[in-house]
Amino acid sequence: MNMEQRKNDHIDLAFQSQITANTRDNRFNYEPLLSGHPEDIFKPFAFLGKILKIPIWVSSMTGGTRLASRINANLARACRKFGMGM
């Protein structure tokens, strides 16, 4: 098995491990994520020439396959749209 196939297999396993949005993992307390938060807690700020609007940083995948490249591009688009770092 070559490296590209191994990376694609890893992506396939990650897709298979996804759960539906209405299924919760009872090991985590979701309440802080679901409840309302005061607007003035986080102030957008400049970082490396970009404005971060929310305090979330998304890690890209490694490259090496077309699928990984598409996933990275989609992650980058979402980060740009919502003002997240990547």
ZIJO-V362786 format. One record per pair of residues at least 24 apart in sequence whose C-alpha atoms are under 10 Angstrom apart, sorted by sequence separation. I is the first residue (numbers start at 1). J is the second residue. D is the distance in Angstrom with one decimal. If there is no record, write none. Layout:
I_J_D, I_J_D
//
This chain:
54_79_9.9, 53_79_9.9, 56_82_9.8, 57_83_9.7, 58_84_7.2, 59_85_8.6, 60_86_6.8, 52_79_9.2, 53_80_9.9, 56_83_8.8, 57_84_5.9, 58_85_6.1, 59_86_5.7, 52_80_9.1, 53_81_10.0, 54_82_7.7, 55_83_9.0, 56_84_5.6, 57_85_4.6, 58_86_4.7, 51_80_9.4, 53_82_7.1, 54_83_6.3, 55_84_7.0, 56_85_6.5, 57_86_5.5, 50_80_9.2, 52_82_8.6, 53_83_4.7, 54_84_5.9, 55_85_8.1, 56_86_8.7, 52_83_4.9, 53_84_6.3, 54_85_8.5, 51_83_6.6, 52_84_5.5, 53_85_8.9, 50_83_8.4, 51_84_8.3, 52_85_6.3, 50_84_9.3, 51_85_8.6, 50_85_8.3, 48_85_9.8, 47_85_8.6, 44_83_8.7, 11_61_9.6, 7_62_8.7, 7_63_8.7, 8_64_9.1, 11_67_8.3, 7_64_7.5, 8_65_7.1, 11_68_7.8, 7_65_7.2, 8_66_9.1, 4_63_9.3, 5_64_9.6, 6_65_9.9, 8_67_7.4, 4_64_6.2, 5_65_8.4, 7_67_9.3, 8_68_7.8, 11_71_9.6, 3_64_8.1, 4_65_5.9, 7_68_8.2, 3_65_9.2, 4_66_9.3, 4_68_9.9
//
